[in-house]
Amino acid sequence: MFTSISRWLAPAALTVFVAGAVFYPVICAADRADPLDPQAKVAALVYQSSLARYRPYRDAKPIGWREANDTVNRIGGWRAYAREAQEASPAGDRPPPPPDETDKTMPQGHGDHKSR
């Protein structure tokens, strides 16, 4: 059964594809205005500046040092920051990978200058 369906399905799909490829430029050309006709109706040109939605940077409102210290104390002090740093980089415990044999690094010294 599969072979009987595939016998007519492949040529039918190819026919639809070829017909679409042939008639698509004709259909699209009918929608376009003639570029040589000065009276042709075209869409209005709309300019939008790339800086239209720009918002300048504004510094955050500074807080007093006592309020900052109270906030740090409330979240757990320096230990909370140390805990965050440990959780953020689990790769810090692993040794660095061995150097790649194909790595082409600059020679020691002054670039390509020969040392005496």
C-alpha positions as a printed Julia matrix, in Angstrom:
116×3 Matrix{Float64}:
  0.0    0.0     0.0
  2.81   2.4     0.86
  4.44   1.96   -2.55
  1.18   2.68   -4.37
  0.73   5.95   -2.45
  4.34   7.0    -2.95
  4.09   6.36   -6.7
  1.62   9.17   -7.2
  2.42  11.32   -4.15
  6.0   12.21   -5.16
  5.09  13.35   -8.7
  2.08  15.27   -7.36
  4.22  17.08   -4.79
  6.81  17.87   -7.46
  4.09  19.25   -9.75
  2.71  21.49   -7.01
  6.2   22.75   -6.19
  7.06  23.52   -9.82
  3.7   25.25  -10.41
  4.23  27.39   -7.33
  7.74  28.31   -8.4
  6.51  29.28  -11.88
  3.46  31.32  -10.86
  4.75  32.97   -7.66
  6.7   35.75   -9.45
  3.65  36.49  -11.61
  1.38  36.79   -8.57
  3.88  38.98   -6.69
  4.45  41.24   -9.7
  0.73  42.05   -9.84
  0.89  43.46   -6.29
  3.85  45.75   -6.96
  3.63  49.22   -8.41
  5.35  49.94  -11.71
  8.68  51.61  -10.85
  8.58  53.61  -14.1
  5.13  55.09  -13.42
  5.48  58.44  -11.56
  1.77  58.37  -10.64
  1.94  54.91   -9.04
  0.54  54.57   -5.55
  3.17  53.56   -3.04
  3.19  53.2     0.72
  4.05  56.3     2.69
  7.6   56.56    3.94
  7.75  56.49    7.72
 10.87  57.6     9.56
 11.51  56.41   13.07
 14.71  57.48   14.74
 16.79  54.75   16.32
 17.12  57.02   19.35
 13.37  57.58   19.76
 13.08  55.25   22.74
 16.45  56.09   24.27
 16.42  56.71   28.0
 19.56  58.28   29.46
 21.31  56.45   32.26
 20.39  57.63   35.7
 22.32  56.73   38.81
 20.43  54.91   41.51
 19.48  57.03   44.46
 22.37  56.79   46.93
 21.56  55.46   50.37
 23.27  56.28   53.62
 26.06  54.07   54.9
 24.1   53.07   57.99
 21.17  51.9    55.87
 23.57  49.95   53.62
 25.21  48.33   56.66
 21.81  47.42   58.11
 20.81  45.81   54.8
 23.99  43.74   54.68
 23.49  42.72   58.32
 19.86  41.76   57.62
 20.77  39.42   54.72
 23.5   37.68   56.67
 26.59  39.87   56.58
 29.73  39.07   54.66
 29.03  35.33   54.97
 26.0   35.69   52.66
 28.21  37.29   50.0
 30.83  34.57   50.44
 28.12  31.89   50.08
 26.88  33.54   46.85
 30.39  33.59   45.44
 30.86  29.88   46.21
 27.55  28.91   44.62
 28.11  31.06   41.53
 31.39  29.42   40.49
 31.44  25.65   41.09
 34.2   25.39   38.46
 36.61  27.1    40.84
 37.29  23.79   42.61
 38.3   21.96   39.42
 41.85  22.16   38.1
 42.25  23.95   34.77
 42.09  21.75   31.67
 45.39  20.67   30.1
 46.68  23.01   27.38
 45.59  22.24   23.84
 48.34  20.85   21.63
 47.18  23.03   18.74
 47.22  26.19   20.86
 49.38  28.78   19.15
 50.39  31.22   21.85
 52.75  34.13   21.42
 56.35  33.42   22.4
 57.72  34.88   25.6
 59.44  38.21   25.27
 58.47  41.06   23.0
 56.09  39.5    20.52
 57.96  38.39   17.42
 61.16  40.25   18.33
 64.1   37.97   18.88
 65.71  38.15   22.28
 69.53  38.23   22.59
